[in-house]
Amino acid sequence: MTDIFALAADNLLSPIVLSFALGLAASLARSDLSVPEAAAKALSIYLLFAIGFKGGVSVADHGVDLTLGTTLLAGVALSALLPIVAFALLRMLSGMDRLNAAAVAGHYGSISIVTFVAATSVLESRGLSAEGYMVAVAAAMEAPAILSALWLITRGEKSENGEGRMDAGLWREILLNGSIVLLVGSFFIGWATGPEGLEEISSFIVAPFKGVLCLFLLDMGLVAGRGMREGRKALNVGSIGFGLLMPVVGSLFGLGFALLLGLSTGGAALLMVLAASASYIAVPAAMRVALPEANPSIYLTLSLGVTFPFNLTIGIPLYLAIATAVTGG
């Protein structure tokens, strides 16, 4: 328990978390501080490319083996399973209607790539390494959760409202979402070029990474603060409790899969983070197409305004401490 508090204290005082806190505080105080949309998009492109590229290099250096394939399958299974767990938990805690509960549940089976990136930074600062292919697992966990959310809706509908959701436009939104394309594409570039390729662009990919992450999280804090102001009326105590409880539940599922796969301490921590995080990029885009009736104020406020700050400040240190204790790393 002491280790968890020590990790949490260190994480809270890190530039990454404090940058998010600055943005959140400025937004809640209604400051005119803002990050231009084009700049925010550029920051996100950089982060996705950098993390994908470095993951591909790690796989090239490590080599492809059976563990890679089984871990990818485990990530897909987690992404498909967690929305069902989230749906049941949310309905039980908040009494939310089926449509909005399914939309929220889809976010909690998919992943937050920024939470994943923040967790890799914490591991690096602690001198812990993780399996390089975890970034491929992150990419694989984006889409299955969306399909599970749609299944939850259509399973309870027998009217015309349940038809036509799985059309070509939705499949295109899922499979060609920009974040997925960039993450997977940069992963394969890193895999193809290997350590030599990383050495060529290390001054761009490695050195500025944490500084760019701080600026991106400043913007995320501003966005989260706006979401909390606008969406608080749509949420009850049960919904907010879900946003704090579900990441812990998801992380335990991730830990169970990590132990079955025999992942390292760092790999187990990252799989826990992936299972605990909630999407606020890919899934909202898909929900706008598939479930336009769902209320964005609900699912965005929960994923970005409640779960994201929890994971960034408390969750990541908690998951790392648990992974370390259980794996003996």
ZARO-962701 format. One line per 4 residues: number of its first residue (from 1); their letters; for each residue x, y, z of N, C-alpha, C, CB. Coordinates in steps of 0.02 Angstrom, whole numbers. Glycine has a CB too. Layout:
! residues N
NUM> a> X:Y:Z:X:Y:Z:X:Y:Z:X:Y:Z  ...;
This chain:
! residues 329
1> mtdi> 42:-60:0:0:0:0:43:63:0:-47:0:61  99:61:38:145:118:40:173:132:-29:201:106:90  190:77:-66:217:86:-134:167:120:-180:237:18:-163  103:102:-172:51:132:-214:48:207:-202:-17:100:-201;
5> fala> 48:227:-137:45:298:-121:107:335:-145:37:308:-45  165:303:-140:227:334:-163:226:344:-239:287:291:-143  203:292:-275:198:298:-348:148:352:-368:177:231:-378  91:354:-333:40:405:-348:66:475:-335:-23:392:-305;
9> adnl> 103:483:-280:131:549:-264:181:571:-317:165:548:-195  224:525:-338:273:541:-391:237:559:-456:321:482:-402  185:520:-472:150:532:-534:113:599:-533:100:476:-547  84:616:-475:48:679:-470:94:739:-479:13:683:-402;
13> lspi> 157:731:-461:205:786:-466:245:784:-531:253:785:-407  226:740:-577:261:736:-641:238:793:-687:250:667:-675  281:816:-732:260:869:-779:199:849:-821:318:887:-825  193:784:-836:138:761:-878:71:772:-843:147:686:-895;
17> vlsf> 65:750:-781:3:757:-744:-11:830:-728:4:715:-681  41:866:-709:31:937:-691:10:978:-752:95:965:-662  32:959:-811:9:993:-872:-65:982:-882:49:968:-934  -88:921:-872:-160:907:-877:-198:947:-824:-174:832:-869;
21> algl> -172:949:-763:-205:984:-709:-210:1059:-724:-167:974:-643  -159:1087:-755:-160:1158:-773:-217:1171:-823:-93:1180:-804  -222:1129:-874:-275:1138:-923:-344:1130:-892:-267:1089:-980  -351:1080:-849:-415:1068:-816:-435:1127:-772:-412:1004:-774;
25> aasl> -388:1152:-732:-402:1208:-688:-419:1271:-728:-342:1221:-641  -382:1283:-782:-395:1342:-823:-464:1339:-854:-342:1349:-878  -483:1280:-877:-549:1272:-908:-606:1281:-857:-556:1204:-940  -598:1250:-799:-650:1257:-747:-656:1329:-722:-635:1210:-688;
29> arsd> -600:1365:-724:-601:1436:-703:-623:1482:-760:-532:1456:-679  -639:1452:-817:-661:1489:-877:-608:1538:-902:-726:1526:-861  -546:1517:-900:-492:1557:-929:-498:1555:-1005:-422:1531:-905  -469:1604:-1039:-470:1604:-1112:-410:1566:-1141:-470:1675:-1138;
33> lsvp> -373:1530:-1098:-318:1488:-1122:-346:1435:-1170:-281:1454:-1063  -313:1427:-1227:-335:1377:-1275:-276:1355:-1318:-392:1404:-1320  -283:1295:-1346:-234:1269:-1394:-269:1267:-1461:-206:1198:-1373  -242:1300:-1512:-275:1300:-1578:-288:1229:-1602:-232:1338:-1629;
37> eaaa> -344:1219:-1634:-364:1152:-1655:-312:1120:-1700:-431:1154:-1692  -283:1159:-1746:-232:1131:-1791:-170:1109:-1752:-212:1184:-1843  -151:1147:-1700:-94:1129:-1660:-108:1065:-1619:-74:1186:-1613  -169:1061:-1591:-187:1002:-1553:-186:940:-1597:-257:1011:-1522;
41> kals> -210:947:-1659:-209:889:-1704:-138:870:-1722:-249:905:-1768  -95:919:-1731:-24:905:-1747:9:868:-1689:14:970:-1762  -6:888:-1627:22:854:-1569:-1:782:-1566:2:891:-1504  -65:770:-1580:-91:702:-1577:-60:659:-1632:-167:701:-1583;
45> iyll> -50:688:-1691:-18:651:-1746:53:631:-1727:-17:693:-1811  89:678:-1697:158:663:-1675:159:605:-1625:190:726:-1644  115:609:-1575:115:557:-1523:98:489:-1551:66:575:-1467  47:486:-1594:27:422:-1623:83:394:-1666:-36:430:-1664;
49> faig> 115:436:-1706:169:412:-1749:228:388:-1707:192:468:-1796  246:427:-1656:304:409:-1615:294:344:-1578:319:465:-1566  236:336:-1547:226:275:-1508:219:214:-1553:163:281:-1464  187:223:-1611:181:168:-1659:249:148:-1687:135:186:-1715;
53> fkgg> 289:198:-1706:355:185:-1735:400:148:-1685:388:250:-1757  401:173:-1623:444:141:-1573:421:71:-1557:446:183:-1509  355:60:-1558:330:-8:-1547:351:-55:-1602:255:-8:-1541  348:-32:-1665:370:-73:-1721:444:-89:-1718:355:-39:-1786;
57> vsva> 484:-41:-1697:556:-53:-1689:568:-106:-1636:593:13:-1670  531:-103:-1581:540:-152:-1528:523:-223:-1552:496:-134:-1468  471:-228:-1593:453:-294:-1620:507:-318:-1667:385:-291:-1656  534:-274:-1709:588:-293:-1755:649:-317:-1716:607:-234:-1800;
61> dhgv> 662:-284:-1660:720:-303:-1619:707:-368:-1581:737:-247:-1570  644:-378:-1560:627:-437:-1520:611:-497:-1563:567:-421:-1476  579:-486:-1619:559:-541:-1663:487:-562:-1650:605:-600:-1654  457:-592:-1700:388:-616:-1695:387:-686:-1666:352:-614:-1764;
65> dltl> 345:-696:-1615:340:-763:-1586:267:-777:-1567:385:-769:-1524  256:-834:-1537:188:-855:-1520:155:-807:-1471:188:-926:-1491  195:-780:-1425:168:-735:-1374:136:-673:-1406:222:-714:-1325  167:-649:-1460:139:-591:-1495:69:-607:-1520:184:-571:-1554;
69> gttl> 60:-663:-1553:-5:-682:-1580:-57:-692:-1525:1:-744:-1621  -38:-727:-1473:-86:-740:-1419:-104:-676:-1381:-58:-792:-1370  -56:-630:-1375:-71:-567:-1341:-118:-524:-1382:-6:-529:-1326  -109:-524:-1448:-155:-489:-1492:-226:-517:-1485:-132:-493:-1565;
73> lagv> -231:-583:-1485:-297:-615:-1477:-327:-598:-1409:-291:-691:-1485  -285:-596:-1358:-309:-578:-1291:-335:-506:-1290:-254:-587:-1238  -300:-461:-1324:-323:-392:-1328:-390:-386:-1362:-272:-349:-1364  -399:-422:-1416:-464:-422:-1452:-519:-449:-1406:-459:-463:-1517;
77> alsa> -504:-504:-1371:-554:-533:-1326:-572:-485:-1270:-528:-599:-1297  -522:-451:-1242:-535:-402:-1190:-579:-345:-1215:-470:-373:-1162  -563:-321:-1274:-601:-265:-1303:-673:-285:-1316:-568:-242:-1367  -685:-347:-1335:-753:-370:-1348:-791:-384:-1284:-752:-432:-1391;
81> llpi> -756:-407:-1233:-788:-427:-1170:-804:-368:-1124:-745:-476:-1133  -758:-321:-1119:-766:-267:-1069:-828:-224:-1079:-705:-224:-1072  -849:-209:-1141:-912:-171:-1147:-972:-206:-1117:-926:-156:-1220  -973:-272:-1120:-1029:-310:-1090:-1028:-302:-1014:-1026:-385:-1110;
85> vafa> -968:-306:-986:-961:-296:-913:-980:-225:-895:-889:-312:-891  -955:-177:-934:-969:-106:-920:-1043:-91:-925:-930:-61:-969  -1076:-119:-975:-1147:-109:-986:-1187:-132:-925:-1171:-145:-1049  -1173:-192:-901:-1209:-219:-843:-1196:-178:-781:-1189:-292:-831;
89> llrm> -1133:-157:-771:-1115:-118:-711:-1147:-49:-713:-1039:-111:-706  -1147:-18:-771:-1176:49:-777:-1251:48:-767:-1159:79:-846  -1284:-1:-795:-1357:-6:-786:-1375:-18:-713:-1386:-62:-830  -1333:-57:-679:-1345:-73:-609:-1334:-12:-565:-1301:-131:-587;
93> lsgm> -1281:26:-578:-1263:83:-535:-1304:145:-549:-1190:99:-543  -1323:156:-612:-1353:220:-629:-1424:215:-657:-1311:254:-679  -1445:155:-678:-1511:149:-709:-1515:183:-776:-1563:177:-663  -1460:193:-809:-1458:227:-874:-1495:186:-927:-1386:240:-896;
97> drln> -1527:220:-974:-1563:185:-1027:-1516:145:-1070:-1603:235:-1070  -1544:95:-1105:-1504:47:-1143:-1461:81:-1196:-1548:-3:-1176  -1489:130:-1232:-1452:162:-1287:-1390:197:-1262:-1498:211:-1323  -1398:241:-1213:-1340:278:-1188:-1291:233:-1151:-1363:335:-1143;
101> aaav> -1318:183:-1115:-1274:136:-1079:-1231:97:-1128:-1315:88:-1036  -1259:77:-1185:-1220:40:-1235:-1167:86:-1266:-1267:13:-1290  -1186:149:-1279:-1137:196:-1308:-1079:207:-1259:-1171:263:-1324  -1094:215:-1195:-1041:223:-1145:-999:160:-1141:-1071:240:-1076;
105> aghy> -1031:102:-1141:-996:38:-1133:-944:28:-1188:-1046:-20:-1133  -961:50:-1250:-913:43:-1304:-848:80:-1291:-944:67:-1368  -853:137:-1258:-793:176:-1242:-747:138:-1194:-812:243:-1212  -777:98:-1150:-738:65:-1097:-710:-3:-1118:-780:56:-1036;
109> gsis> -724:-24:-1179:-690:-83:-1206:-633:-63:-1251:-739:-128:-1244  -640:-4:-1281:-587:23:-1322:-534:57:-1277:-615:74:-1375  -486:91:-1307:-429:114:-1267:-416:189:-1277:-366:74:-1284  -382:217:-1228:-357:286:-1233:-282:282:-1247:-371:327:-1167;
113> ivtf> -263:301:-1308:-193:295:-1326:-150:343:-1285:-184:310:-1401  -179:400:-1263:-139:447:-1223:-126:418:-1154:-176:515:-1217  -175:383:-1125:-163:350:-1061:-108:297:-1069:-227:317:-1035  -110:262:-1125:-58:212:-1139:10:244:-1145:-75:174:-1205;
117> vaat> 14:300:-1180:77:336:-1188:102:361:-1120:69:395:-1237  57:388:-1080:77:412:-1013:104:354:-971:18:445:-978  73:296:-978:96:237:-939:165:215:-962:45:179:-946  178:217:-1028:245:198:-1051:297:246:-1025:247:196:-1128;
121> svle> 279:309:-1019:326:358:-991:341:344:-918:298:430:-999  289:324:-881:300:306:-810:345:245:-805:232:292:-775  334:195:-848:376:135:-847:449:154:-862:351:83:-898  459:196:-913:527:217:-930:561:253:-873:526:261:-992;
125> srgl> 524:295:-838:554:332:-782:573:286:-725:505:385:-757  541:228:-721:556:179:-669:605:125:-692:492:146:-645  629:132:-753:677:84:-779:647:16:-796:732:74:-730  582:15:-809:548:-48:-826:536:-51:-901:481:-55:-788;
129> saeg> 547:-109:-930:533:-119:-1001:470:-161:-1009:593:-152:-1037  441:-157:-1068:381:-197:-1083:388:-225:-1153:317:-154:-1077  349:-275:-1168:350:-305:-1235:333:-251:-1287:301:-364:-1239  375:-245:-1339:367:-193:-1388:302:-197:-1427:423:-194:-1435;
133> ymva> 275:-257:-1432:214:-265:-1471:151:-242:-1435:206:-337:-1492  157:-215:-1375:97:-192:-1339:62:-136:-1377:116:-168:-1270  99:-98:-1417:67:-46:-1457:22:-77:-1511:120:0:-1490  42:-136:-1537:-1:-172:-1584:-64:-196:-1549:38:-231:-1616;
137> vaaa> -58:-217:-1487:-116:-238:-1448:-163:-178:-1438:-94:-266:-1379  -135:-120:-1426:-176:-60:-1418:-216:-46:-1481:-132:2:-1401  -185:-52:-1539:-220:-41:-1602:-275:-93:-1612:-171:-43:-1661  -261:-156:-1593:-310:-209:-1602:-370:-202:-1557:-277:-276:-1589;
141> meap> -363:-164:-1502:-418:-156:-1454:-465:-98:-1470:-390:-147:-1385  -453:-63:-1525:-496:-6:-1541:-566:-28:-1565:-463:36:-1594  -568:-73:-1615:-630:-86:-1650:-678:-136:-1617:-615:-111:-1717  -654:-192:-1587:-702:-242:-1561:-752:-213:-1511:-663:-298:-1528;
145> ails> -732:-165:-1472:-777:-136:-1422:-837:-101:-1456:-740:-85:-1378  -825:-70:-1513:-879:-37:-1549:-931:-89:-1572:-852:2:-1610  -907:-145:-1596:-952:-199:-1618:-992:-226:-1559:-913:-255:-1652  -960:-233:-1502:-995:-258:-1443:-1050:-209:-1421:-946:-269:-1384;
149> alwl> -1035:-144:-1426:-1085:-93:-1407:-1146:-98:-1453:-1055:-22:-1410  -1134:-107:-1517:-1190:-114:-1564:-1229:-178:-1553:-1164:-111:-1636  -1194:-231:-1535:-1228:-294:-1519:-1273:-285:-1458:-1177:-350:-1506  -1250:-248:-1408:-1291:-236:-1349:-1356:-199:-1367:-1252:-196:-1297;
153> itrg> -1352:-154:-1415:-1412:-118:-1436:-1459:-163:-1476:-1393:-57:-1478  -1432:-195:-1528:-1475:-235:-1572:-1503:-296:-1536:-1435:-257:-1633  -1468:-321:-1485:-1493:-379:-1448:-1558:-361:-1412:-1440:-402:-1397  -1566:-299:-1391:-1625:-279:-1355:-1678:-246:-1398:-1607:-233:-1300;
157> ekse> -1667:-245:-1463:-1715:-212:-1507:-1744:-262:-1557:-1682:-154:-1544  -1808:-258:-1569:-1840:-300:-1619:-1878:-257:-1670:-1887:-350:-1586  -1868:-191:-1664:-1902:-145:-1709:-1854:-121:-1763:-1931:-85:-1670  -1877:-76:-1804:-1836:-50:-1858:-1776:-11:-1833:-1877:-6:-1903;
161> ngeg> -1780:13:-1772:-1725:52:-1744:-1661:12:-1739:-1743:80:-1677  -1667:-54:-1735:-1608:-95:-1727:-1577:-116:-1792:-1624:-155:-1687  -1605:-95:-1849:-1581:-117:-1913:-1537:-63:-1945:-1639:-135:-1959  -1493:-86:-1988:-1453:-40:-2028:-1396:-6:-1992:-1497:11:-2055;
165> rmda> -1379:-27:-1932:-1323:5:-1897:-1256:-17:-1926:-1326:-10:-1822  -1251:-79:-1945:-1188:-105:-1970:-1184:-95:-2046:-1179:-180:-1952  -1183:-32:-2068:-1179:-19:-2139:-1107:-4:-2159:-1225:40:-2158  -1098:8:-2225:-1031:18:-2250:-997:79:-2219:-1032:25:-2326;
169> glwr> -1037:132:-2207:-1009:192:-2178:-980:181:-2109:-1061:246:-2174  -1014:139:-2069:-989:125:-2003:-925:83:-2006:-1042:89:-1962  -925:33:-2049:-864:-8:-2055:-805:35:-2076:-875:-66:-2105  -817:82:-2121:-764:127:-2142:-740:170:-2084:-788:172:-2201;
173> eill> -787:195:-2043:-768:236:-1986:-726:196:-1936:-831:263:-1951  -744:132:-1927:-708:90:-1880:-638:73:-1905:-747:26:-1866  -634:48:-1967:-571:21:-1992:-523:74:-2019:-585:-29:-2046  -550:130:-2043:-507:182:-2072:-505:244:-2029:-532:200:-2142;
177> ngsi> -524:238:-1965:-516:294:-1920:-443:318:-1920:-539:275:-1848  -434:383:-1924:-367:410:-1932:-317:388:-1880:-370:484:-1932  -339:384:-1817:-293:365:-1763:-270:292:-1772:-326:374:-1695  -316:249:-1793:-297:178:-1804:-250:172:-1863:-361:135:-1816;
181> vllv> -266:207:-1918:-223:203:-1978:-153:227:-1962:-253:244:-2035  -147:284:-1927:-81:311:-1910:-43:267:-1862:-88:381:-1881  -76:242:-1811:-43:199:-1762:-18:135:-1794:-91:184:-1704  -61:102:-1833:-41:39:-1865:11:52:-1919:-103:4:-1895;
185> gsff> 1:105:-1959:48:120:-2012:118:135:-1986:23:177:-2052  123:177:-1934:188:193:-1906:220:133:-1873:183:251:-1856  178:89:-1845:204:27:-1816:239:-14:-1869:146:-14:-1784  209:-22:-1928:239:-61:-1981:301:-27:-2010:189:-74:-2036;
189> igwa> 301:40:-2011:361:76:-2033:419:61:-1986:348:152:-2038  405:66:-1920:457:51:-1871:480:-21:-1875:432:66:-1802  433:-66:-1887:449:-137:-1893:494:-149:-1954:385:-180:-1898  478:-116:-2010:515:-126:-2072:586:-97:-2068:477:-95:-2130;
193> tgpe> 592:-39:-2035:658:-5:-2033:701:-26:-1974:648:70:-2032  670:-49:-1920:707:-75:-1863:747:-23:-1825:752:-129:-1885  794:-46:-1783:834:1:-1743:872:52:-1784:883:-38:-1700  892:33:-1846:928:80:-1888:883:140:-1907:954:45:-1952;
197> glee> 820:125:-1921:773:178:-1937:762:224:-1878:708:149:-1960  757:195:-1818:748:237:-1758:808:281:-1746:736:193:-1697  867:255:-1759:927:295:-1748:928:356:-1794:989:252:-1760  902:347:-1855:902:402:-1904:858:460:-1881:878:377:-1971;
201> issf> 803:445:-1847:755:499:-1829:747:504:-1753:687:487:-1862  794:479:-1715:787:478:-1642:782:549:-1613:845:442:-1610  816:597:-1645:813:666:-1619:743:695:-1625:863:711:-1656  703:667:-1670:634:689:-1678:584:647:-1639:615:689:-1752;
205> ivap> 597:582:-1637:549:534:-1606:559:528:-1531:557:466:-1639  621:528:-1508:635:511:-1438:640:574:-1394:700:471:-1433  686:619:-1410:701:675:-1365:640:720:-1351:756:717:-1395  601:741:-1402:546:788:-1388:483:756:-1361:529:826:-1451;
209> fkgv> 483:690:-1354:420:654:-1343:383:678:-1281:435:580:-1337  417:681:-1224:382:699:-1162:360:772:-1162:427:686:-1103  398:815:-1193:377:885:-1198:314:893:-1239:433:926:-1227  310:857:-1295:250:859:-1336:191:829:-1298:261:820:-1402;
213> lclf> 204:776:-1260:150:745:-1221:123:794:-1169:176:682:-1185  166:834:-1139:143:885:-1090:96:935:-1123:203:921:-1059  115:959:-1182:72:1007:-1217:5:975:-1237:108:1035:-1280  8:913:-1259:-54:879:-1279:-99:870:-1218:-38:811:-1310;
217> lldm> -71:853:-1161:-112:843:-1101:-138:910:-1074:-72:807:-1048  -102:963:-1086:-129:1029:-1070:-194:1040:-1108:-78:1086:-1087  -194:1024:-1172:-254:1030:-1213:-308:982:-1189:-239:1019:-1287  -289:921:-1171:-338:872:-1147:-371:897:-1082:-305:804:-1135;
221> glva> -332:931:-1040:-360:960:-979:-412:1013:-995:-305:989:-935  -398:1054:-1045:-446:1105:-1066:-510:1074:-1092:-414:1151:-1119  -502:1022:-1133:-560:987:-1161:-600:953:-1106:-538:936:-1214  -565:919:-1060:-600:885:-1005:-638:934:-962:-549:846:-963;
225> grgm> -609:992:-948:-643:1041:-907:-707:1067:-940:-597:1100:-892  -704:1078:-1005:-764:1099:-1041:-817:1045:-1039:-747:1117:-1114  -796:982:-1047:-844:927:-1044:-876:920:-976:-809:862:-1063  -838:931:-923:-865:926:-856:-916:981:-843:-809:929:-804;
229> regr> -903:1041:-870:-950:1096:-860:-1015:1083:-898:-919:1162:-883  -1008:1057:-959:-1067:1049:-1002:-1106:985:-987:-1045:1049:-1074  -1071:932:-963:-1105:868:-956:-1125:849:-886:-1062:816:-982  -1111:892:-836:-1125:872:-767:-1200:862:-754:-1098:925:-720;
233> kaln> -1242:898:-790:-1314:892:-778:-1341:826:-804:-1351:950:-811  -1305:794:-851:-1329:732:-881:-1309:671:-840:-1303:725:-952  -1267:680:-789:-1241:624:-751:-1267:625:-679:-1164:625:-751  -1279:565:-652:-1297:559:-582:-1239:529:-544:-1361:517:-573;
237> vgsi> -1248:521:-479:-1194:494:-437:-1173:424:-459:-1216:493:-363  -1223:384:-478:-1207:316:-500:-1165:315:-563:-1271:278:-513  -1178:361:-609:-1138:365:-671:-1066:384:-656:-1169:415:-720  -1057:433:-613:-989:454:-595:-953:398:-557:-991:518:-552;
241> gfgl> -990:363:-513:-960:306:-479:-937:253:-528:-1009:276:-430  -977:242:-580:-957:195:-633:-892:217:-665:-1012:189:-685  -886:282:-680:-826:308:-713:-763:298:-672:-835:380:-728  -771:292:-607:-713:280:-562:-701:207:-548:-722:317:-497;
245> lmpv> -755:168:-548:-750:97:-531:-732:53:-591:-816:72:-502  -760:69:-650:-749:27:-709:-676:20:-728:-788:53:-767  -635:73:-725:-564:64:-743:-529:14:-697:-528:130:-739  -547:13:-634:-516:-36:-588:-538:-107:-606:-534:-20:-514;
249> vgsl> -603:-114:-620:-629:-180:-641:-594:-202:-705:-705:-177:-651  -590:-157:-754:-557:-175:-817:-484:-194:-807:-562:-117:-865  -449:-158:-763:-379:-174:-752:-369:-244:-723:-348:-122:-704  -417:-266:-682:-411:-334:-654:-421:-387:-708:-463:-343:-598;
253> fglg> -465:-373:-755:-471:-418:-813:-406:-420:-852:-530:-396:-860  -376:-360:-862:-313:-357:-897:-258:-395:-861:-292:-285:-906  -257:-389:-794:-207:-425:-755:-215:-501:-763:-212:-406:-681  -278:-524:-761:-290:-595:-770:-265:-621:-836:-364:-610:-764;
257> fall> -277:-584:-890:-253:-604:-955:-177:-602:-958:-283:-559:-1010  -146:-551:-926:-74:-543:-926:-41:-603:-892:-53:-478:-892  -70:-625:-837:-42:-682:-801:-47:-746:-843:-77:-692:-733  -103:-754:-877:-111:-813:-921:-60:-812:-978:-182:-816:-949;
261> lgls> -44:-752:-1002:3:-745:-1058:76:-747:-1036:-11:-681:-1095  87:-738:-971:156:-737:-946:194:-674:-965:193:-797:-971  160:-617:-967:192:-555:-985:239:-531:-929:140:-501:-1000  286:-489:-948:331:-458:-898:291:-410:-855:389:-422:-933;
265> tgga> 324:-384:-803:291:-336:-759:268:-275:-798:338:-315:-702  312:-249:-841:294:-191:-881:237:-207:-930:354:-167:-919  241:-266:-961:188:-286:-1007:121:-295:-972:207:-350:-1042  123:-325:-912:61:-334:-873:31:-266:-854:75:-376:-810;
269> allm> 74:-219:-834:50:-153:-815:17:-118:-875:107:-110:-788  48:-125:-934:20:-92:-993:-45:-125:-1015:70:-95:-1050  -51:-191:-1009:-114:-223:-1027:-168:-203:-977:-105:-300:-1028  -150:-195:-914:-198:-169:-865:-221:-99:-882:-168:-170:-794;
273> vlaa> -174:-57:-903:-191:12:-922:-237:12:-982:-127:52:-937  -222:-29:-1032:-264:-33:-1091:-336:-55:-1073:-234:-81:-1143  -340:-105:-1030:-406:-130:-1009:-443:-80:-965:-399:-197:-973  -406:-36:-932:-436:12:-886:-455:77:-920:-389:27:-829;
277> sasy> -426:91:-978:-437:156:-1008:-502:159:-1048:-378:173:-1054  -522:218:-1066:-584:229:-1104:-569:275:-1163:-640:258:-1058  -594:256:-1221:-581:294:-1281:-618:361:-1281:-601:254:-1343  -586:412:-1309:-621:476:-1319:-605:504:-1389:-601:526:-1264;
281> iavp> -577:462:-1432:-562:483:-1501:-598:437:-1551:-485:481:-1514  -577:374:-1555:-605:329:-1606:-678:312:-1593:-564:266:-1608  -695:293:-1531:-763:271:-1517:-814:328:-1523:-767:241:-1448  -801:388:-1497:-850:442:-1508:-865:455:-1581:-826:506:-1476;
285> aamr> -812:450:-1623:-822:460:-1695:-869:406:-1723:-755:459:-1732  -858:344:-1702:-901:289:-1725:-972:294:-1697:-870:221:-1706  -978:316:-1635:-1044:322:-1605:-1087:376:-1639:-1038:338:-1531  -1054:428:-1663:-1091:480:-1700:-1124:452:-1762:-1045:538:-1718;
289> valp> -1091:402:-1792:-1118:370:-1852:-1169:316:-1834:-1062:341:-1894  -1151:273:-1786:-1191:214:-1771:-1250:229:-1724:-1148:161:-1740  -1239:271:-1674:-1290:286:-1624:-1299:361:-1617:-1273:254:-1556  -1323:394:-1669:-1329:467:-1665:-1379:490:-1611:-1350:495:-1732;
293> eanp> -1423:444:-1589:-1472:462:-1538:-1441:466:-1468:-1528:411:-1537  -1383:434:-1459:-1350:435:-1394:-1325:505:-1378:-1292:384:-1392  -1321:521:-1313:-1302:587:-1290:-1226:593:-1282:-1337:604:-1223  -1191:632:-1325:-1118:638:-1319:-1096:667:-1252:-1092:681:-1375;
297> siyl> -1138:709:-1221:-1119:738:-1157:-1109:684:-1104:-1173:787:-1134  -1145:629:-1111:-1138:575:-1062:-1074:536:-1074:-1198:528:-1065  -1065:509:-1136:-1008:465:-1145:-942:502:-1148:-1017:425:-1208  -941:564:-1172:-878:601:-1173:-859:626:-1103:-884:660:-1221;
301> tlsl> -908:647:-1064:-892:671:-996:-866:613:-953:-954:702:-964  -896:555:-960:-873:498:-920:-803:476:-941:-921:440:-927  -792:469:-1006:-727:443:-1029:-671:494:-1021:-732:422:-1102  -684:556:-1040:-631:607:-1038:-630:647:-974:-639:653:-1097;
305> gvtf> -689:659:-944:-692:702:-885:-686:666:-819:-755:740:-886  -701:600:-819:-698:562:-756:-643:509:-758:-766:529:-742  -648:463:-806:-601:406:-807:-531:427:-826:-626:353:-855  -524:470:-876:-457:491:-897:-417:524:-841:-462:539:-956;
309> pfnl> -444:574:-806:-406:602:-750:-391:551:-695:-444:661:-720  -440:506:-681:-428:455:-630:-369:412:-649:-491:412:-620  -368:388:-711:-313:345:-732:-247:381:-732:-326:318:-801  -248:444:-753:-185:482:-758:-155:496:-690:-197:547:-794;
313> tigi> -196:508:-640:-170:528:-574:-163:469:-526:-215:579:-544  -213:426:-524:-214:371:-475:-207:303:-507:-278:374:-435  -241:294:-563:-245:228:-594:-179:199:-615:-289:231:-653  -139:236:-653:-76:209:-678:-30:187:-621:-40:262:-721;
317> plyl> -19:228:-569:22:204:-513:-8:143:-479:31:259:-462  -74:141:-474:-107:84:-442:-96:20:-483:-182:97:-434  -106:24:-548:-98:-35:-591:-25:-59:-591:-122:-20:-662  21:-12:-593:92:-31:-592:111:-65:-526:136:30:-604;
321> aiat> 86:-37:-471:101:-68:-406:71:-138:-401:73:-24:-349  11:-147:-425:-21:-214:-423:17:-263:-468:-95:-209:-445  35:-240:-528:72:-284:-574:139:-304:-545:83:-249:-642  173:-256:-513:237:-270:-482:230:-321:-425:269:-206:-456;
325> avtg> 178:-312:-384:167:-357:-327:150:-427:-350:112:-330:-282  108:-432:-401:84:-497:-424:136:-535:-464:20:-489:-465  171:-500:-508:221:-534:-550:289:-540:-516:229:-496:-615  298:-504:-461:362:-507:-426:417:-469:-462:382:-578:-417;
329> g> 397:-422:-506:446:-384:-544:479:-329:-504:414:-355:-605;
